Amino acid sequence: MNLMMALMAFYHLPSAPLLGATVAALAAIVAGSAAHELGHWMPARLFGVVGKLKFFPNYGKSPLGWVAVMGIVVDDDEIAKLSRSQFRVVVLGGVFFELLFALVCLYWGGRLPGPGWIGCGVAASAALRPLAVAVNLVPIARARNDGWQFLNPPM
């Protein structure tokens, strides 16, 4: 049995739409995290800060390091270039882009071509994004999340 036949057989299983919707939702969650980090990176770049996108940037550095799937890693010297207000713009840029991405996914999720379960998965993950944003804005000192960073700029 070749790979194509195995994939076709998998698609016709009764649980295939549920699994497909789950995969689509997970892909949208990762894309939403990338949009969030892009939201931090763009204003930082406009202010002259250079950073790198890394996967699991806080692993081993924080008790909640495994939660951050990806992040922009910046040297402390680069952050020192920013004023307090510029730093806060960079912090809120991630939240803004994440919410914008959620709105786009909610709007276009039901309009995606192909099976309906793809759009359902994308729209379902987008519907949960505002909750993730709200949790991210609650200041948690141990996690040093966006809410904590906004209230405690390093300057």
N, C-alpha and C positions, 0 to 999 in steps of 0.2 A: 504494500500500500504506500503510494507516494505521498508527499507532503500536501499537495493540492487536494487529493481525495480525503485526507485526514481533516484538513481545514473545512472542506465542504460538509463532511459528516458532522463535524463539530457545530457548524452553523445551523444545521437542521435539528439539533437537540432542543428539547423544550426550554432548557435553561439558557440557551444561547442569547436571546434578547436581554435577559437580566445581566448576564456576564458582560455582554457588549456595552450595555448602558453603564455598568460599573467601570469598565475600562475607559469609556468616553469621559465619565465623571472624573476619574483619576488623572487623565490627560489634561482635562480642563483645570484641575487643581494645580498641577505642576505648571501649566501655562499661566495661571493666575499668580503663582509665586514668582515666576519670571517677570510678569508685568509689575508686580510689587517692587521687585529689586530694580527693574528698569526705571521705576518712578523715583527711587533714591538716586540712581546713577546719573540720570539726566540733569537734574538741578546741580548736583555735586560737580558734574563735568562743566556746567555753565559757570560755576564759581571757581573753576581751575583745579579741582581736586581729581587726582588720578586713583582709580581703584580697579580691582579685579573681581570678576564673578567666580565664586567657588561653590562647590557642592559640599554640604555639611560643614560650614566654616567654623562652627563653635564646638565641634565634636571633641571631647576631652578637655575643653576649656571651661565648660559650664555644666551644671547638673542637668539643665534642659537643652544641652547642645544638640541632641539628636532630633529635636523638634524642628530646628531650622534646616529645611531641605537645601536651600541655597541662600547666598548672601554676598554682598559686596564687601570685600576686605580692603581696608584703607590703613595706611600707616598713620601713626599718631601725629607725625609732622605735617601730613596733609590735612588732617582735621584741624590742626592749630591755625591753618590759614583762614578758616571760616569764622565769621562773627557769630554771635549767639543767634541772631535772627536768620542768618544764612543756614546755620545748622538746623534750625527748626523747620525751615523750608525744605531742606533735604529729607528730614525725618517725615514730614507730612506728605512729601511727594510720593512715597511708597503707598501710603493709604489712599491717596487720590487716584493713582493709577490702578490700584486693585479694585476700587469701587467702579471706576470707569470700565475696566475689563468685565466686571460682573454685569454691568448694565448692557454691554455689548453682547455678552453670552446669553443673557435673558432675552434680549430682543431677537438675536439671530438663532438661538438654540432651536426654536420650533420651525425655523425656515431652512435649516440645513438640508441639502439633498441627501438622498439615501434612505435607509430604514429609519423609522421614527424613533427607535431606541437611541440612536446617536444624539439627536437633538434633545431627547428626554434626559440623557445623562449629562449633557453640557448645561442645560437649563437648571437641572437639579443642583449641580455643583455651584452654579452661579447664584442660586437662591440662598445657599449657605454661606457665601462669601461675606455678606454684611455681618454675620455673626462672628466670623473669623476676624474681621476688621475691628469689631467692637472689643473682642478679647485682646487684640493686639494693642488697642489704645488704653486699656486699663494698665496703669503703671505697676509693673512687677519687677522689683529690684533684682531678684535672683536671675531672672531671664534677661534683664536689661533690654526689654522690648521697646517698640516705638513710643509707647506712652511714657515709659520711664525716661527714655532718651530725650523726649520733648521737654519734660519737666526738669531734667538734670543735664543740661548741655555741658560738655567737658571743659568749657572755657571758664 
